[in-house]
């Protein structure tokens, strides 16, 4: 991700979300984002696709799904 503001892999995306944006990837947030990104009528999803393309939307969905899977794999207290 050296020259691009758009993350091109999971680690860069996660760093962008958690460190640069200061967001917490908890189960509720991840679930909400997956639902929005899979809704073609969602305004923010439409903007993302217009700006960065459908293939990037698909990558972002996959990264959120990976984050969800990692959260699901964590031991619950």
C-alpha positions as CSV (number, residue, x, y, z in Angstrom):
1,X,0.0,0.0,0.0
2,X,3.0,2.3,-0.3
3,X,1.8,4.7,-3.0
4,X,-2.0,4.2,-2.7
5,X,-4.5,5.4,-0.2
6,X,-6.5,2.3,-1.0
7,X,-5.4,-0.8,1.0
8,X,-4.6,-3.7,-1.2
9,X,-4.4,-6.5,1.3
10,X,-6.0,-7.5,4.6
11,X,-3.2,-6.4,6.9
12,X,-3.1,-2.9,5.3
13,X,-6.9,-2.6,5.4
14,X,-7.0,-3.6,9.1
15,X,-4.3,-1.1,9.9
16,X,-6.2,1.6,8.1
17,X,-9.5,0.8,9.9
18,X,-8.1,0.3,13.4
19,X,-5.1,2.6,13.6
20,X,-5.6,5.4,11.0
21,X,-9.4,5.6,11.4
22,X,-9.5,4.6,15.1
23,X,-12.4,2.2,14.6
24,X,-12.9,-1.0,16.6
25,X,-13.6,-4.1,14.6
26,X,-16.1,-5.6,17.0
27,X,-18.7,-8.1,16.0
28,X,-21.6,-5.6,15.7
29,X,-19.6,-3.2,13.5
30,X,-18.3,-6.0,11.3
31,X,-21.8,-7.5,10.9
32,X,-23.3,-4.1,10.0
33,X,-20.6,-3.3,7.5
34,X,-21.0,-6.7,5.7
35,X,-24.8,-6.2,5.5
36,X,-24.3,-2.7,4.1
37,X,-21.6,-3.8,1.6
38,X,-23.8,-6.6,0.4
39,X,-26.8,-4.3,-0.1
40,X,-26.7,-2.8,-3.6
41,X,-29.2,-0.1,-2.6
42,X,-27.0,1.2,0.3
43,X,-25.9,4.7,-0.6
44,X,-22.4,4.3,0.9
45,X,-21.9,1.0,-1.0
46,X,-22.9,2.7,-4.2
47,X,-20.4,5.5,-3.6
48,X,-17.7,3.0,-2.9
49,X,-18.4,1.1,-6.1
50,X,-18.5,4.2,-8.2
51,X,-15.2,5.4,-6.8
52,X,-13.2,2.2,-6.4
53,X,-15.0,-0.4,-8.5
54,X,-16.9,-3.6,-7.9
55,X,-13.8,-5.7,-7.5
56,X,-12.6,-3.5,-4.6
57,X,-16.1,-3.8,-2.9
58,X,-15.7,-7.6,-3.2
59,X,-12.3,-7.4,-1.6
60,X,-13.6,-5.2,1.3
61,X,-16.5,-7.7,1.9
62,X,-13.9,-10.5,2.0
63,X,-11.8,-8.6,4.5
64,X,-14.8,-7.9,6.8
65,X,-15.7,-11.6,6.5
66,X,-12.2,-12.6,7.5
67,X,-12.4,-10.2,10.5
68,X,-15.7,-11.8,11.4
69,X,-14.2,-15.2,11.2
70,X,-11.3,-14.2,13.4
71,X,-13.7,-12.7,16.0
72,X,-15.7,-15.9,15.9
73,X,-12.5,-18.0,16.5
74,X,-11.6,-16.0,19.6
75,X,-12.4,-17.7,22.9
76,X,-15.5,-16.1,24.5
77,X,-15.2,-15.1,28.2
